[in-house]
Each structure stands twice: as C-alpha cells, then as structure tokens.
Amino acid sequence: MSIRHSVMNLGLRQGALEIKQFLRSREQVMFTLAFPAILILVFGSIFKGEIGDGVKFTQYFVTGMIATGLMTAGFQALAIQIPQERDRGVLKRLLGTPMPRWVYFAGKVLMVAFIAVLETVLLLTVATLLFGLDLPDTAAKWLTFLWVSALGITACTLCGVAFSSLARTGRSAPAVVTPVALILQFISGVFFVFTSLPGWMQNVAAVFPLKWMCQGLRSVFLPASFGPREPGGSYDLGTVAIVLGVWCLVALVLCLTTFRWTTRRDG
C-alpha cells in the first residue's frame, strides 16, 4: 500500500470513528438532526400564509433552517464538542501518540460533512412531503445550492474550531456557544423575513456567515421575482461567495493561531 493510501486511510478511519461516536450519542443526534425538523413541523403548521410574490412562509423558513442546520453541524457542534474533549484530556493524549495532528481535524470534517448531508436530506424530505416545498427545478439552481452549502459548511466548521478555544471548560462550552448561535438565527432571517428586521440588526447580521448562507439558499428555493425584496435588491450571489470565502480564510487563520490542545490549567 502506498504512503498516500495509508495517509488517506488514517483520515477515513478517524472520520468513521467520529461518526460512530456521534450516532451513539442520542442527545447529539436529537439536537443536531431532529430539532431542526421539529421546528419545521411546528412553524410550518402555525404559519401557512404567504409573505409575498407567491412565496409561502414555509418555503422561506426552510431555506433558513437548512442554513441553520449547516451552522449547527459545523459551528455549534464543534465549538461545544472540542472543549469537552480538551477538558477530558482527549486532545492531550493525542499529542502523545504518533498520529499526525491533522488526522484529528480530518475526522471532525468528515463527521460534519456526514451530519450536514444527512440533516439537509431530512429537512428537505419533511418540508417536501408535509408542506409542499418546491425543490430546485434547474441544474443551475442545484449547482448554486451545492457551492453555497459547501462554502457555508466550510466557514462554519472553521469558525467552530476557532471558537472552541474561547470556552474555559467543557462544561461551560454550551453556555458560551448556544446564545451566539441563537442570536445569529434570530437576526439572520431564519425565523423572520430578513427585511422586516430593524436596520441595525440587518447590519450586524451582514457581518456573519449565516445571513449570507440564508440569502444564497433563498436564490435556490425562492423564485427570481422575490430577489428585489432582498436588502440589496437582488440575491447578489457574487457577494455571497465573497463574504463566505473571506470567512473561510479568516477562520482558518484563527484556527492556526489560537487553537489549544490542552486546557489553561495544563499550561
């Protein structure tokens, strides 16, 4: 077996281990996979009207929930999981093994990708079967869906790894991360039509990836006639790509410069 294949196998085995551990945790599976689907059921059952231009609220809401699912799988899960593993000494023990450090991150990336795909399929299935969600009808829209999702999950994953250094302990990680994720959802056009929010909220949301992920996905699931109702008068996919790409680079730099393998008490 070549060195290249051996290296790939290390990453794949770590990824399989991470996925297996995730699936064995009923709490994680429920929160990460089931909770967004439950929200669609609740909101879709309550709000059945249109928001304009023939767009149903469910159609608008699902785009935000897909983006939220990507953020949950990448940012929220890793920003909580990594401090807990650091607190238990898992990362410190890894440093004492011959396993290359990148293998740990490769495992996390594969786990996030698995969760993101599974969750997106689940949300689309629930919304399509129960609320008549209109799926993309052209190859161009599916391509947009793929690159927005790929850039979005990459940015969220890197942000999650970088943010994991802020929690002082594994126990405090959910309290540090969850409020940030919830605030971003409320100001980024997930639960409400984005342009109905106060201007200052829109300006704050525009700094972070979730708003642009939602906007990019709206261009896929909503008709072109809804584009003029966006803040800039269009879906502006060029800016979506630039902002998400910049976040990928910024978060990568933060990961490389701030990530800690040991707790503060370990030095």
Solvent accessible surface area in square Angstrom, and as a share of the most:
residue,aa,sasa,rsa
1,M,180,0.80
2,S,56,0.36
3,I,145,0.74
4,R,187,0.68
5,H,104,0.46
6,S,48,0.31
7,V,62,0.35
8,M,101,0.45
9,N,45,0.23
10,L,70,0.35
11,G,6,0.06
12,L,97,0.48
13,R,177,0.65
14,Q,24,0.11
15,G,1,0.01
16,A,57,0.44
17,L,84,0.42
18,E,7,0.03
19,I,36,0.18
20,K,104,0.44
21,Q,90,0.40
22,F,4,0.02
23,L,87,0.43
24,R,181,0.66
25,S,31,0.20
26,R,202,0.74
27,E,131,0.59
28,Q,56,0.25
29,V,40,0.23
30,M,113,0.51
31,F,94,0.39
32,T,5,0.03
33,L,15,0.08
34,A,27,0.21
35,F,92,0.38
36,P,4,0.02
37,A,10,0.07
38,I,76,0.39
39,L,30,0.15
40,I,0,0.00
41,L,69,0.34
42,V,67,0.39
43,F,44,0.18
44,G,1,0.01
45,S,62,0.40
46,I,113,0.58
47,F,96,0.40
48,K,158,0.67
49,G,45,0.44
50,E,115,0.52
51,I,33,0.17
52,G,24,0.23
53,D,76,0.39
54,G,57,0.54
55,V,3,0.02
56,K,70,0.30
57,F,22,0.09
58,T,9,0.05
59,Q,9,0.04
60,Y,3,0.01
61,F,0,0.00
62,V,0,0.00
63,T,0,0.00
64,G,0,0.00
65,M,1,0.00
66,I,2,0.01
67,A,0,0.00
68,T,6,0.04
69,G,2,0.02
70,L,8,0.04
71,M,4,0.02
72,T,9,0.05
73,A,0,0.00
74,G,0,0.00
75,F,17,0.07
76,Q,6,0.03
77,A,15,0.12
78,L,0,0.00
79,A,0,0.00
80,I,32,0.16
81,Q,21,0.09
82,I,0,0.00
83,P,3,0.02
84,Q,64,0.29
85,E,15,0.07
86,R,8,0.03
87,D,43,0.23
88,R,152,0.55
89,G,19,0.18
90,V,37,0.21
91,L,0,0.00
92,K,104,0.44
93,R,148,0.54
94,L,38,0.19
95,L,64,0.32
96,G,72,0.69
97,T,62,0.36
98,P,139,0.87
99,M,47,0.21
100,P,51,0.32
101,R,140,0.51
102,W,109,0.38
103,V,1,0.01
104,Y,3,0.01
105,F,57,0.24
106,A,22,0.17
107,G,0,0.00
108,K,1,0.00
109,V,79,0.45
110,L,63,0.31
111,M,1,0.01
112,V,3,0.02
113,A,47,0.36
114,F,69,0.29
115,I,1,0.01
116,A,7,0.06
117,V,99,0.57
118,L,72,0.36
119,E,2,0.01
120,T,16,0.09
121,V,83,0.48
122,L,65,0.32
123,L,1,0.00
124,L,22,0.11
125,T,61,0.35
126,V,24,0.14
127,A,0,0.00
128,T,45,0.26
129,L,134,0.67
130,L,107,0.53
131,F,42,0.18
132,G,40,0.39
133,L,8,0.04
134,D,91,0.47
135,L,80,0.40
136,P,12,0.08
137,D,118,0.61
138,T,63,0.37
139,A,88,0.68
140,A,69,0.54
141,K,59,0.25
142,W,96,0.34
143,L,115,0.57
144,T,18,0.11
145,F,16,0.07
146,L,110,0.55
147,W,73,0.26
148,V,1,0.00
149,S,18,0.12
150,A,55,0.43
151,L,50,0.25
152,G,0,0.00
153,I,28,0.14
154,T,60,0.35
155,A,0,0.00
156,C,5,0.03
157,T,13,0.07
158,L,37,0.18
159,C,20,0.12
160,G,0,0.00
161,V,10,0.06
162,A,14,0.11
163,F,43,0.18
164,S,0,0.00
165,S,9,0.06
166,L,104,0.52
167,A,2,0.02
168,R,168,0.61
169,T,52,0.30
170,G,3,0.03
171,R,222,0.81
172,S,36,0.23
173,A,0,0.00
174,P,49,0.31
175,A,74,0.57
176,V,53,0.30
177,V,1,0.00
178,T,40,0.24
179,P,62,0.39
180,V,52,0.30
181,A,0,0.00
182,L,82,0.41
183,I,104,0.53
184,L,20,0.10
185,Q,12,0.05
186,F,98,0.41
187,I,15,0.08
188,S,0,0.00
189,G,0,0.00
190,V,0,0.00
191,F,18,0.07
192,F,98,0.41
193,V,27,0.15
194,F,3,0.01
195,T,55,0.32
196,S,81,0.52
197,L,22,0.11
198,P,62,0.39
199,G,46,0.44
200,W,164,0.58
201,M,50,0.22
202,Q,33,0.15
203,N,107,0.55
204,V,64,0.37
205,A,0,0.00
206,A,36,0.28
207,V,88,0.51
208,F,65,0.27
209,P,12,0.07
210,L,2,0.01
211,K,8,0.03
212,W,26,0.09
213,M,1,0.00
214,C,0,0.00
215,Q,6,0.03
216,G,0,0.00
217,L,0,0.00
218,R,1,0.00
219,S,15,0.10
220,V,2,0.01
221,F,8,0.03
222,L,1,0.01
223,P,55,0.34
224,A,87,0.68
225,S,65,0.42
226,F,4,0.02
227,G,3,0.03
228,P,93,0.58
229,R,93,0.34
230,E,9,0.04
231,P,65,0.41
232,G,71,0.68
233,G,37,0.36
234,S,51,0.33
235,Y,26,0.10
236,D,62,0.32
237,L,59,0.29
238,G,46,0.44
239,T,44,0.26
240,V,0,0.00
241,A,34,0.27
242,I,117,0.59
243,V,29,0.17
244,L,0,0.00
245,G,22,0.21
246,V,78,0.45
247,W,50,0.18
248,C,16,0.09
249,L,119,0.59
250,V,67,0.39
251,A,1,0.01
252,L,77,0.38
253,V,86,0.49
254,L,78,0.39
255,C,14,0.08
256,L,139,0.69
257,T,100,0.58
258,T,59,0.34
259,F,32,0.13
260,R,54,0.20
261,W,34,0.12
262,T,30,0.18
263,T,6,0.03
264,R,113,0.41
265,R,170,0.62
266,D,70,0.36
267,G,87,0.83
